[in-house]
Amino acid sequence: MIIAGCSGYDCVPLLFFYPVIGIILTIGGGRIGTFSAIWRGLDWSVLTDILLSIIPALVCITLHELAHGFVAYKLGDNTAKLAGRMTLNPLKHIDAMGLLMMVVFKFGWAKPVPVDMRKFSNPKKGMAITALAGPVANLLIGVAVLFLYGLLAIPLSGLGGVGDYIARMLLITAYLSIALAIFNLIPIPPLDGSKVLYALLPDPAYWKLMRYERYGMLFLVALLFLMNNLDINPLGNAASYVFDKLFYVALWGFDLVSRFAR
């Protein structure tokens, strides 16, 4: 996700997430009581999935935002570079709520990369290309990680439980990367899809809609919670569909290793 102008967010320490996750698990399970009652009521498979999702989520959002900054820099805008956002340090890209949403609900966001579209030779086109860079990077990451999973499937199977966790983290990384790409392609500001779609509009309509992008995230968060409560998950269905279609890449890697193992 990118935002025109400098970001006003501050990096929030990861320690902030743990009490929030505890509250969500408590409320989500309908359990308000003693600590021991909550502890006994935890779904450990869900908790394990959340813990295994933290590192993959950090990888996905870091490379997503880095792609935005890198492409913007190549197109003439050094705002992200000056802000220290062209880095592989995930702490520079974390948005607390976005990361929490990603590890729990599998859809989230990062701190938007600041972009000054006035520095592009063609502002609307430059913004659209910069916006597309993030989702494209995530799709490529998803494909690459699935291929890596296929290559490592046989060696990891010999490592017991540790190998199983590594394999799960690879699959989670691929899924989250694909999900992040799909989520960001939604044409609702401030998501990347809006920058691409709005670039096709006449200038007056484009600038008018861009004024309201800061309010779009409130709508998206409310929509995600509503869909979760109603058990409606079109984004998850779309991500699963793309993941399944791309899984043949993992089979290529598996087949390659199998041939050398003969």
C-alpha positions in Angstrom: 0.0 0.0 0.0 1.2 3.5 -0.8 0.1 6.9 0.3 0.7 10.3 -1.3 2.8 12.5 0.9 4.7 11.5 4.0 3.3 8.9 6.4 2.3 10.1 9.8 2.4 6.6 11.4 4.9 5.7 14.1 6.4 2.2 14.4 4.6 0.3 17.1 6.7 -2.3 19.1 5.8 -5.9 18.5 5.1 -6.3 22.3 1.9 -4.3 21.6 0.4 -7.3 19.7 0.4 -9.9 22.5 -2.2 -8.3 24.8 -4.3 -7.5 21.8 -4.2 -11.1 20.5 -5.2 -12.2 24.0 -8.2 -9.9 24.0 -9.3 -11.1 20.6 -9.0 -14.7 21.5 -10.9 -14.1 24.7 -13.7 -12.2 23.1 -13.8 -14.5 20.0 -14.2 -17.6 22.2 -16.8 -16.0 24.3 -14.8 -16.6 27.5 -14.4 -13.9 30.1 -13.3 -15.4 33.4 -10.2 -16.6 35.2 -6.9 -17.0 33.4 -7.0 -20.7 33.9 -10.4 -20.9 32.2 -9.2 -19.0 29.3 -6.0 -21.1 29.1 -8.0 -24.3 29.0 -10.4 -22.9 26.4 -7.7 -21.9 23.9 -7.7 -23.6 20.5 -4.0 -24.5 20.3 -4.2 -25.3 16.6 -5.4 -21.8 15.9 -2.8 -20.3 18.2 0.0 -22.3 16.5 -1.2 -21.1 13.1 -1.1 -17.5 14.4 2.5 -17.9 15.8 3.7 -19.6 12.6 2.1 -16.7 10.6 4.1 -13.9 12.2 7.4 -14.3 10.4 5.7 -15.0 7.0 3.6 -11.9 7.5 6.6 -9.8 8.2 8.3 -11.1 5.1 5.3 -10.4 2.9 4.7 -6.9 4.0 8.3 -5.9 4.0 8.9 -7.0 0.4 5.6 -5.5 -0.7 6.5 -2.1 0.7 10.1 -2.3 -0.5 8.8 -3.0 -4.0 6.7 0.2 -3.9 9.6 2.3 -2.7 12.1 0.8 -5.2 9.8 1.3 -8.2 8.9 4.9 -7.1 12.7 5.6 -6.8 13.3 4.2 -10.3 10.5 6.5 -11.6 12.1 9.6 -10.1 10.7 9.8 -6.5 13.2 9.5 -3.7 10.7 10.2 -0.9 10.6 6.6 0.4 14.4 6.4 0.3 14.8 9.6 2.3 12.2 8.3 4.8 14.3 5.1 5.3 11.6 2.9 3.8 13.8 1.2 1.1 14.9 -1.4 3.6 14.5 -5.0 4.5 14.0 -4.1 8.1 10.4 -5.1 8.9 10.2 -2.7 11.8 10.2 0.1 9.3 7.1 -1.2 7.6 4.9 -2.5 10.4 1.4 -1.2 11.1 0.2 -2.7 14.3 -3.4 -3.3 13.3 -2.5 -4.4 9.8 0.0 -7.0 11.1 -2.5 -8.2 13.7 -5.2 -8.6 11.0 -2.8 -10.5 8.8 -1.7 -13.1 11.3 -5.2 -13.6 12.7 -7.5 -13.1 9.6 -4.9 -13.6 6.8 -5.6 -10.2 5.3 -3.9 -7.0 6.4 -1.6 -4.2 5.5 1.6 -2.4 6.3 2.6 1.2 7.1 2.0 3.0 3.7 5.1 4.0 1.8 5.2 7.8 1.3 5.2 8.8 -2.4 5.3 12.2 -3.8 3.7 11.8 -7.2 4.7 15.3 -8.2 8.2 13.9 -8.8 6.9 11.5 -11.5 7.1 12.8 -15.1 3.6 11.5 -15.5 2.0 11.6 -12.0 -1.0 9.4 -12.6 0.9 6.8 -14.6 3.8 6.8 -12.1 1.5 6.3 -9.2 -0.4 3.5 -10.9 2.9 1.7 -11.8 4.2 2.2 -8.2 1.0 0.9 -6.8 1.1 -2.2 -9.0 4.6 -3.0 -7.9 3.5 -4.3 -4.4 0.9 -6.8 -5.5 3.1 -8.0 -8.4 6.0 -8.5 -6.0 3.7 -10.5 -3.7 2.5 -12.8 -6.5 6.1 -13.5 -7.6 7.1 -14.2 -4.0 4.2 -16.6 -3.7 5.3 -18.5 -6.8 9.0 -18.5 -5.7 8.1 -19.8 -2.2 5.8 -22.6 -3.6 8.7 -23.7 -5.9 11.0 -23.7 -2.9 8.5 -25.7 -0.9 8.5 -28.3 -3.7 12.3 -28.4 -3.7 12.5 -28.9 0.1 9.5 -31.2 0.6 11.5 -34.4 0.6 14.4 -33.1 2.7 12.1 -31.5 5.2 10.1 -34.7 5.6 13.2 -36.3 7.2 13.5 -33.6 9.9 10.4 -34.7 11.9 8.4 -32.0 13.7 10.9 -29.3 12.9 10.6 -30.0 9.2 6.8 -30.0 9.4 6.8 -26.5 11.0 9.2 -25.2 8.3 7.1 -26.7 5.6 4.0 -25.1 7.1 5.7 -21.7 7.3 6.6 -21.9 3.7 3.0 -22.6 2.7 1.8 -19.9 5.0 4.2 -17.4 3.4 3.0 -18.3 -0.1 -0.6 -18.0 0.9 -0.2 -14.7 2.8 1.8 -13.2 -0.1 -1.0 -14.2 -2.5 -3.7 -12.9 -0.1 -1.9 -9.6 0.3 -1.7 -9.1 -3.4 -5.4 -9.8 -3.9 -6.4 -7.6 -0.9 -4.3 -4.7 -2.2 -5.9 -5.0 -5.7 -9.3 -4.1 -4.3 -10.1 -0.7 -5.9 -11.0 1.0 -2.6 -8.6 3.8 -1.4 -6.0 3.7 -0.1 -5.4 0.2 -1.4 -3.2 -0.2 -4.5 -6.0 -1.2 -6.8 -7.6 2.2 -6.4 -4.4 4.0 -7.7 -4.5 1.8 -10.8 -8.2 2.1 -11.5 -8.3 5.9 -10.7 -5.5 6.5 -13.2 -8.0 5.8 -15.9 -10.3 8.6 -14.7 -10.2 12.2 -15.9 -8.0 14.5 -13.8 -10.8 16.3 -11.9 -12.5 13.0 -10.8 -9.1 11.5 -9.9 -8.1 14.3 -7.6 -11.5 14.4 -6.0 -11.5 10.7 -5.1 -7.9 10.8 -3.9 -9.0 13.3 -1.2 -11.0 10.6 0.5 -8.4 7.8 0.6 -7.7 8.2 4.3 -11.3 7.2 5.1 -11.2 4.1 3.0 -9.3 2.0 5.6 -11.9 2.5 8.2 -14.5 1.1 5.8 -12.2 -1.8 4.9 -11.6 -2.8 8.6 -15.3 -2.6 9.3 -16.0 -4.7 6.2 -13.5 -7.4 7.1 -14.9 -7.8 10.6 -18.5 -7.9 9.3 -17.6 -10.6 6.7 -15.9 -12.6 9.4 -18.9 -12.4 11.7 -21.3 -13.4 8.9 -18.9 -16.2 7.8 -18.6 -14.6 4.4 -15.1 -14.7 3.0 -14.8 -13.8 -0.7 -11.2 -12.6 -0.3 -10.2 -15.9 1.4 -12.0 -17.8 -1.4 -10.2 -15.8 -4.0 -6.8 -16.3 -2.3 -7.4 -20.0 -1.9 -8.4 -20.3 -5.6 -5.2 -18.6 -6.8 -3.1 -20.5 -4.3 -4.5 -23.8 -5.6 -3.9 -22.8 -9.2 -0.3 -21.8 -8.5 0.5 -24.9 -6.5 1.6 -26.7 -9.6 4.8 -24.7 -9.3 5.5 -26.7 -6.1 4.9 -29.9 -8.0 7.5 -28.8 -10.5 10.1 -28.4 -7.7 9.1 -31.7 -6.1 9.4 -33.5 -9.5 12.8 -31.9 -10.0 14.2 -33.1 -6.7 12.6 -36.6 -7.3 14.4 -36.9 -10.6 17.8 -36.1 -9.0 17.1 -38.5 -6.1 16.6 -41.5 -8.4 
